[in-house]
């Protein structure tokens, strides 16, 4: 897309340098589309691993590993295209965000099917994340700036939080306190995301209202009836 990319999240700069170094060393047979597919496989695999954690908490380690696979494919596909100067901006923009939506749904559903988080709360988290994402896409069209993330939190930081939570749950074992703590934490995150997006939407509307103020009031008032139209209409009526 033509929108300028603006990455403000905490790990944006070191991640950018790391991804460019990896992309420069990948063999030619590795393609951006292949990396996108790998990221999708990682997301679906993570969702399945979360669901299988009903059998054993050890599956949480597999979910963490697959989140890393998801990060690798999802974060590197665009960087590889830019490093090789083979960008397809509109194609990549559309594909990346369609895949991101499916990946988010797969991971969220898997978390909800795990024994740790209520399914309704997990799906509410998916909806909140998608609302955040939709707002980012709309901002890129309205302001010409693509801000990937909110303040200091971006997709990479979100994955790190999930991996840390997986480790804590796996190490705690089948603790009775794990379920309410995990569900309560996700609920707090959902509420926080909704508050963040509400504040940002309000700020965006205020800025857009300044950029495009409403027309003067007199332009909304109906025009007075024309005597010429009335005369013509009267003359046209039969006697």
C-alpha positions, 0 to 999 in steps of 0.5 A: 500500500502507499501508506507510510509504515510507522513501527512504534512498538517496543521491539520494532527496531531490533526486530527489523534489524534481525529480520533483515539479517535473516532475509539476506541469508535465506536461500533463493527457493524460500519465497514470501508466499512460502513464509506466509504459508509457514506462518499460517501453519504455525498459527493453526498448529498453535491453536491445535496444541492449545486445544490438546493441552486438555490432555497434558500441560506439556502441549503448552510447550509445543504451542510456544514453539509453534508461536515462534514458527508463526512469528518467523513466517508472519514477520519475515515474508514482507521483509524478504520481499523488500530485501529482494526488491520484489514487493507486491504492495497491494497483493501483500497487504491483502494477503497478510491481513487476511492470513492474520485474521485467520491466524488470530481466530485459530490461536484464540479458538485454541486458547478457548478450547484449552482447560485454562481459559473460558471459550467465551472470554477467548473468543471475546479476545479474538473479536477485540484483537480484530477490532484493533486490527480493523482500526489500524487498516482504516487509519492507513487509508484515512491518514496515509500512515500504517501503524502496526501496533498500539503504542509500545505493544505490537504482534511480537510483544503479544506473542512473547506474553503468550509464550511467557503465560504458557511457560507459567501454566506448564510449570504450575501444572494442574493447579486449581488456581490456574484457571481463574487466574488465566481467565481473569487475566485474559478478561482484563486484557480484553477490557484493556484492548477495548478501552485502547481502541475506543480512545484511539477511535475518539482521537482519530475522529477528532483529528479527522474533524479538524482536517475535514470540518463540517460545511457552514450551517447555511449550506444545510438550509433549504433554498427558498422557493423560486417564483419562476418555478411557481409561475411556470407551474401555475401557468401549466395547470388547466384553467 
